[in-house]
Structure formats: C-alpha cells, structure tokens
Amino acid sequence: MLMGLKAPLQQGTKVPLTLVFEKAGSIDVELSVESLGATQPGKGM
C-alpha cells in the first residue's frame, strides 16, 4: 500500500520508495509506473 501520496501516479514516471523491514532495516528502491495490464519486464514479446 502506498501512503501519503500528494498526487496521482503518472504512467511512464518513476517514483522513489523506501521499504522498511522489521529486522533487516530499510532499503531505497525506484518504482516504474506502468498502465494496468502491462506485461512484466522480460515477458511478452
């Protein structure tokens, strides 16, 4: 669940995220915003 969004996500953009784990700490990742029904990277064609 994404919380605290200030605006809707826009297709084709990248969003920085921080994942927080109870025992492993936190890790920063980047989310690529795709349309609903988009294929997974490396799949499809």
Kinemage of the C-alpha trace (Angstrom):
@kinemage 1
@onewidth
@group {chain A} dominant
@subgroup {mainchain}
@vectorlist {calphas} color= white
{ca met a 1} P 0.000 0.000 0.000
{ca leu a 2} L 1.317 3.444 -0.877
{ca met a 3} L 0.508 6.017 1.776
{ca gly a 4} L 0.865 9.789 1.802
{ca leu a 5} L 0.683 10.343 -1.963
{ca lys a 6} L 0.391 14.044 -2.795
{ca ala a 7} L -0.818 13.471 -6.367
{ca pro a 8} L -1.944 10.536 -8.554
{ca leu a 9} L 0.803 8.378 -10.040
{ca gln a 10} L 1.535 9.211 -13.684
{ca gln a 11} L 2.209 6.446 -16.215
{ca gly a 12} L 5.779 6.475 -17.508
{ca thr a 13} L 7.274 8.103 -14.419
{ca lys a 14} L 9.488 6.646 -11.691
{ca val a 15} L 8.714 7.005 -8.001
{ca pro a 16} L 11.289 6.632 -5.209
{ca leu a 17} L 10.181 4.300 -2.389
{ca thr a 18} L 11.663 3.225 0.920
{ca leu a 19} L 10.827 -0.289 2.053
{ca val a 20} L 11.105 -0.748 5.826
{ca phe a 21} L 11.641 -4.212 7.281
{ca glu a 22} L 11.354 -5.054 10.969
{ca lys a 23} L 14.640 -6.943 11.222
{ca ala a 24} L 16.520 -6.044 8.052
{ca gly a 25} L 16.154 -2.248 8.202
{ca ser a 26} L 15.227 -0.124 5.211
{ca ile a 27} L 16.105 -0.152 1.532
{ca asp a 28} L 15.519 2.521 -1.110
{ca val a 29} L 14.053 1.383 -4.450
{ca glu a 30} L 12.599 3.054 -7.542
{ca leu a 31} L 9.124 2.131 -8.825
{ca ser a 32} L 8.329 2.367 -12.550
{ca val a 33} L 4.691 3.398 -13.038
{ca glu a 34} L 3.036 1.295 -15.750
{ca ser a 35} L -0.532 1.060 -17.040
{ca leu a 36} L -2.938 -1.573 -15.745
{ca gly a 37} L -2.426 -4.831 -17.576
{ca ala a 38} L 1.157 -4.026 -18.575
{ca thr a 39} L 3.378 -7.068 -19.072
{ca gln a 40} L 6.140 -7.854 -16.625
{ca pro a 41} L 9.676 -6.836 -17.606
{ca gly a 42} L 11.218 -9.549 -19.783
{ca lys a 43} L 7.848 -11.148 -20.539
{ca gly a 44} L 5.563 -10.844 -23.516
{ca met a 45} L 7.199 -10.070 -26.842
